[in-house]
Amino acid sequence: QPFDYAKYRREIEQQQRILDQHYRKIQNVQTPTRQTSEAEFYLGAGRRALIEKEIHSMRESI
């Protein structure tokens, strides 16, 4: 069975949305409306949130 890249992308995006929602619930973050940062512009808000979450968890583990 050939690799279905479109399906893979959809699954990754769905996982990303679930992770983002879960992380927002945990952090209880109310982000004010603001200008899009350079990171968000290039990566997208969801990707940026995931990266920040990873950095945060790395800092906690130190």
N, C-alpha and C positions, 0 to 999 in steps of 0.2 A: 504494500500500500504506500503510495507516494506521500511525502510530507506535505501537509496542507498548511501553507504559511498563513493564509488568511484566517483560518480557524485558530491557529496558534496565536496570532495577534489579538483576535477577539478574546480568547481565554486570558491572555496576559492583561489586557485592558480591564476585563471584568474583575480579575484578581486584584488589580491595582485599585479599582473603585471600592471594592470591599475593604481592602487594607486602609485606604484613605478614610472611609467612613468609620471604621473601627478605631483608627488612631484619633480621629476628631472626637469621638465619644470619650475615649480614655483621657485625652488632654483637655476636653471641654473647651476647645479653642473657638473663640469668636473673632475671626480675622476681620479687621476693618477694611473697607474698600480703599485700595491704594493702587499706585502705579505698578504695572507689571515689572518685576525685577528682571535683570539680565538673565539670571538662571531660569526663571519661568519662561522667558521669551524663547530661549533655546531648547529647554527640556520639557516645558509644559508644567503646569502647577502640580499635577499628580506625581510626576517623577521627582520634582523638587521636594515635595512633602515626604516621599519615601526616602530620599537621600538624607533629609534632615532627621528623620526618625532613626535611620541607621547610625548617623553621627551621634545622636543623642544616646542611643543604646550603647554605643562603643564607649562614650565618655562615662556612662554609669558603670560599665564593667571594669573600668580602670581602677 
